[in-house]
Amino acid sequence: MALQLPRHKFTADEYEQLGRVGIFTEDDRVELIEGEIIEMSPIGRRHMACVDRATDVFTSCLKGKALISVQNPLRLNNYNEPQPDIVVLKPRADYYASKSHTPEDTFLVLEVSDTSLGYDINVKLPIYAAAGIAEVWIENLREDLLLVCRDPAGRGYSAQLTLRRGDSISPVAFPIVVLKLEDLLG
């Protein structure tokens, strides 16, 4: 029988302090999940291309309506500060220089998933829902699908759609913006 020792849960402030004092650098791929510092999967070429493609699509479609944040922290609560691939945020004149990105600022989170698919669906998605993130899209690169999750309810989403090539989608916050799945998956 393995002995379960107590673990120290880091707060988001403590986690950020570790970065400020140089324990983590900007090049370290880590995020704070449920108070634990988690090393993120390396980014492959297709993952990188999909993030760049989505960044380009969202930036051109939402210019002046939203701020597109790429692989930056999103403070969900005191123990969760993931780094989604893309966060579509409410615009601010100071570009969030004076505050962290929070759920209240967030229109949409996009995760691009290949090796991290199970982690994104089973660990991060419930955390996003619990924090009240209104809409999460997960690009499933293994199967060329887009999982669209809307209407957070507890630790889940009451509306989930699976889209395939040939399908189109509009973010809830921007219904007049229509994106083809190929625009995101390439």
N, C-alpha and C positions, 0 to 999 in steps of 0.2 A: 504494500500500500504506500503510495507516494504521499509525502507530507506536504500539505498546502501551506506555505508560509505567506504571511501578509505581504501585500505589495503596496508600494507608495504610489498613489495616484497624483500625477502632476496636474496642476491647474493650468489653464491657458496662459495666465500671467507668468507662472513659473517656467512654462515651456518657452515662451517668448524671451524671458530673461536668459535662458540657456543659449539662445541664439545671439542675444546682445553681447554676452561675455565671451563668445567665440567657441563654445562647445559644439555648436552646429554652425556650418557655414551656409551660404546661399546655394552652394553646390550639393549639399546633403539633401537627399530625397527622403524626408521624414514628415510625418504628420501626427497630430495628437488625436487619438481615438479612445474614448472612454477612459481618459486619464493616463493612457499608456502611449509611449513614443513608438510609433510603428515605422519601420523602414519600408518604403514604397518600392514596387517593382521597377526594374529598369524600363526605359522607353525604347521600343523598337521603331523601325523605320515607318511602318504603316501607321502605328499609333501617332508618331510625330506628324506624319502627313495629314492624318485626320484632324488632329488638333489645329494645325496650321490652316487647313481647309475650312473648318468650322469658324475659326477666328476671322478669316477673311469674309466668309458669308455673313456672319452676325455683324461684323463691323460695317460692311457695306449696306446691309438692310436696315440697321438700327442706328445709323449715324445721327447724332443729336437727340436720340430717344433713350439710349442706354449706354452704359459703359461696359466694355467687354474686358473682363479680368482673366488672364491666362495663367494657370498653375500657381495661383496665389492663395494664401490662407483665407478661410471663411470661418469666422468665429461663431459657432452655433450655440455654445453655452460655455460654462466654466470648465468642462472637461473634454470638449470636442472642438478641434480646429483642423479639419481636413484641408487638403489642397486639391480641390477639384480641377479637372482639366480646363474647364471654362465656367465662369459665373457671369451671367448677364445681370447687371446691377442698375439700380436707379442712378441717373446722372447726379453728380455733385460738382460744384465749381472747383472744389479743392482736390478732386480725384481721390478722396478718402485719405488725404494726408493727415487729417486730424482725428480719424477714428477707424476702427477695424471694419471690414465687411461683415455684415450680420444678416440673419434671416429676413429682418424687416427691410433690408436694402435690396433683397434678391428677387429678381423676376424668375430666373431659371438657372439650374445647375446642369451641366453636361459632363458626364464621365465617359471617357473613351476606354473601352475594356477589351483586352485580349487575354493576357495571362491573369489579370486581376478580376475577371468577370464574377466569379463566385464571391469574392471579397466585397466587390462593389454592390452586389445584389443582397447578400446576406448580412453584411456588417454595416456598410455605409448608408444604404438606402433606408433602413429603419431609423438611423440617427438623423438623416435629413428629414424624414417624416415627423419624428418626435420634435424636431426644432421648428416645424411649421413651414419648411420650404415648399412653396406652392406647386412647383413643377420640377421634375428631374427627368432628364433624358440619359439613357445609357446606350451608347453605341456598342453593340455586341459584334466585334470584329471577327470572331470565330465563325459566326453564322450569317454575317452581313445583315443584321437586324437592328432596329432601333426600338428599345423599350421606353415607352412614354408613361410616366407616373404623375398623376395629378390628384388633387384633393386629399391632402394629408389627413389621416385619421389614426391617432395614437402612434404606433410604430410602423404603420403601413400606409398605403395609398388606396383610396376607394375606387379610383379609376386607373386602369392600366391598359395600354394598347401596345400591340406588337406590330411594327410596320416593316415592310419589305421593300426591296427595290421596286420602283414604279409608283410607290405611295408618296403622298405629300402630307405635310404637317404645318400647323401654325402654332406658335407659342400662345398660350392663353392670354398673356399680357399684350400681345401684338397680333390680333386676329387677322389683320389685313396682310401680314407678312406670311407668304406661303413658300415653304422650302421643300424641294424634292429630296428624297432620301439619298439619291445619287450625289446631291450637292454636299452632303455630309460624309458619305462613305467613299466617294470617289468612284 
